[in-house]
Amino acid sequence: MELLSYQNAAEMMRALAERLASELSSVLVQNGQATLAVPGGSTPEPLFDILSRINLDWANITIMLTDERWVPSDSLRSNTALVKNHLLVNAARAANYVALYEFGCNPKDGAEALSQRVAPYLPIDVLVLGMGADMHTASLFPGAVELASAQSAEAAAVVPIVPVGGDLEPRVTLSANALATAICTHVLILGAEKKAALARAQIYSPADAPISQFLPNATVHWCPS
């Protein structure tokens, strides 16, 4: 694991956007197409704003979320709105987007359909992960009933999961298998609480700290706030 520390969030987001663009460019030169997987939530909004303005061959880049709430894509609770408003704009509006939602299905059946949709875009070339203070990443939550199956070697690319802690919506998430295909992995965290969680994650098992599985090959980007 490589830990990069920054003075502030603005510096971190600029540096990470440039790093992602460089890695995507290298993949495009080599393979002609690339897959970028990104987290939801408010933290990556400034990153998406910067990345969307960088000139890349976006028409040959496929973007997907690492996880999603099982709500329609036009819901305010959907992370798809975040991606559409902050990443799939400007130069990046030409990118291909794979939404992790299947209309008219329950999460289990939807995850099966989505696994087939996601499979052609694996392995992930560039992956950005978030991490919660509980050491979850994507929607791989410690204590979730479905966590063991989501971390299983037999798991499909997309799996259903119900978060711990009272969140109303079930979710779907890229499985540990799918996330582990990433060629370049970055973890984006802010604040002292997350840095302390990162230290704990390095000594915990993936069952207790799902992020830990991805740290050995990751570059972690951190700033105080």
ZAMARGU-4260 file (C-alpha; in steps of 0.2 Angstrom, whole numbers, plus 5000, padded with zeros to 4 digits):
<rodrens>
0) 5000/5000/5000 | 5006/5017/4996 | 4999/5032/5006 | 4999/5049/4999 | 4995/5064/5010
5) 4989/5081/5004 | 4987/5098/5012 | 4969/5100/5007 | 4955/5092/4998 | 4957/5103/4982
10) 4975/5098/4980 | 4971/5080/4983 | 4956/5080/4970 | 4967/5088/4957 | 4982/5076/4959
15) 4970/5061/4959 | 4961/5067/4943 | 4977/5069/4934 | 4983/5052/4940 | 4967/5043/4934
20) 4968/5052/4918 | 4986/5046/4915 | 4982/5028/4919 | 4966/5028/4908 | 4977/5036/4894
25) 4990/5022/4896 | 4976/5009/4895 | 4968/5017/4880 | 4985/5017/4871 | 4987/4999/4875
30) 4970/4991/4873 | 4959/5004/4864 | 4946/5004/4878 | 4946/5006/4897 | 4935/5003/4912
35) 4933/5015/4926 | 4924/5011/4942 | 4920/5025/4954 | 4911/5027/4971 | 4896/5036/4975
40) 4892/5049/4989 | 4897/5067/4991 | 4916/5065/4993 | 4921/5062/4975 | 4910/5076/4968
45) 4925/5088/4966 | 4935/5074/4958 | 4922/5070/4945 | 4921/5089/4941 | 4939/5090/4937
50) 4941/5073/4929 | 4926/5077/4917 | 4935/5092/4910 | 4951/5082/4905 | 4952/5078/4887
55) 4953/5059/4885 | 4946/5047/4872 | 4930/5046/4883 | 4920/5037/4869 | 4931/5022/4873
60) 4929/5023/4892 | 4916/5014/4901 | 4911/5021/4918 | 4902/5011/4932 | 4898/5013/4950
65) 4906/5002/4963 | 4889/5000/4971 | 4871/5008/4971 | 4856/5009/4981 | 4841/4999/4973
70) 4831/5014/4968 | 4826/5020/4951 | 4840/5029/4942 | 4831/5046/4943 | 4829/5045/4962
75) 4838/5058/4973 | 4844/5043/4983 | 4853/5035/4967 | 4871/5038/4965 | 4868/5038/4946
80) 4862/5056/4948 | 4879/5061/4955 | 4888/5053/4941 | 4877/5060/4927 | 4878/5078/4935
85) 4897/5078/4939 | 4906/5066/4929 | 4896/5062/4913 | 4897/5080/4908 | 4909/5091/4898
90) 4922/5081/4889 | 4917/5065/4898 | 4899/5066/4892 | 4905/5054/4878 | 4909/5040/4890
95) 4898/5024/4891 | 4889/5022/4907 | 4883/5006/4915 | 4870/5009/4928 | 4869/4997/4942
100) 4850/4996/4942 | 4837/4985/4933 | 4820/4992/4932 | 4806/4980/4937 | 4817/4968/4946
105) 4821/4964/4964 | 4839/4966/4969 | 4843/4948/4968 | 4836/4945/4951 | 4843/4962/4946
110) 4860/4958/4952 | 4860/4942/4941 | 4856/4953/4925 | 4868/4966/4930 | 4882/4953/4932
115) 4880/4948/4914 | 4880/4967/4909 | 4896/4971/4919 | 4906/4955/4914 | 4911/4962/4897
120) 4920/4977/4905 | 4930/4967/4917 | 4944/4967/4922 | 4942/4985/4929 | 4957/4995/4923
125) 4956/5010/4935 | 4946/5008/4952 | 4942/5022/4964 | 4936/5016/4981 | 4929/5025/4996
130) 4930/5019/5014 | 4919/5022/5029 | 4924/5024/5047 | 4918/5006/5049 | 4930/5000/5036
135) 4917/4996/5023 | 4920/4999/5005 | 4908/4999/4990 | 4893/4991/4999 | 4903/4977/5007
140) 4898/4981/5025 | 4905/4972/5040 | 4891/4963/5048 | 4880/4962/5033 | 4871/4945/5031
145) 4877/4944/5013 | 4895/4949/5016 | 4902/4932/5016 | 4894/4927/4999 | 4899/4944/4992
150) 4917/4940/4996 | 4916/4922/4991 | 4927/4916/4977 | 4911/4910/4968 | 4903/4927/4969
155) 4896/4934/4953 | 4901/4952/4947 | 4886/4960/4955 | 4878/4955/4971 | 4864/4961/4982
160) 4867/4967/5000 | 4857/4975/5014 | 4867/4988/5023 | 4869/4987/5042 | 4863/5002/5052
165) 4845/5006/5047 | 4848/5012/5029 | 4831/5009/5021 | 4836/5003/5004 | 4844/4987/4999
170) 4859/4989/4987 | 4869/4980/4974 | 4888/4980/4974 | 4902/4974/4964 | 4908/4959/4972
175) 4925/4957/4980 | 4930/4946/4965 | 4925/4960/4953 | 4934/4974/4963 | 4949/4963/4964
180) 4951/4962/4945 | 4957/4981/4945 | 4974/4984/4937 | 4975/5001/4946 | 4967/5004/4963
185) 4965/5020/4972 | 4956/5023/4989 | 4950/5041/4993 | 4948/5046/5011 | 4947/5062/5021
190) 4949/5066/5039 | 4957/5060/5055 | 4943/5047/5058 | 4946/5039/5041 | 4965/5038/5043
195) 4963/5029/5060 | 4951/5017/5052 | 4964/5014/5038 | 4977/5010/5051 | 4965/4997/5059
200) 4960/4990/5043 | 4978/4985/5039 | 4978/4973/5054 | 4960/4967/5053 | 4953/4953/5042
205) 4942/4956/5027 | 4927/4950/5036 | 4929/4964/5049 | 4937/4977/5037 | 4931/4973/5019
210) 4943/4987/5013 | 4958/4977/5019 | 4957/4965/5004 | 4961/4979/4992 | 4974/4989/5002
215) 4990/4979/4997 | 4989/4984/4979 | 4981/5001/4982 | 4987/5019/4982 | 4978/5028/4996
220) 4975/5047/4995 | 4971/5056/5011 | 4970/5074/5017 | 4965/5081/5034 | 4948/5088/5028
</rodrens>
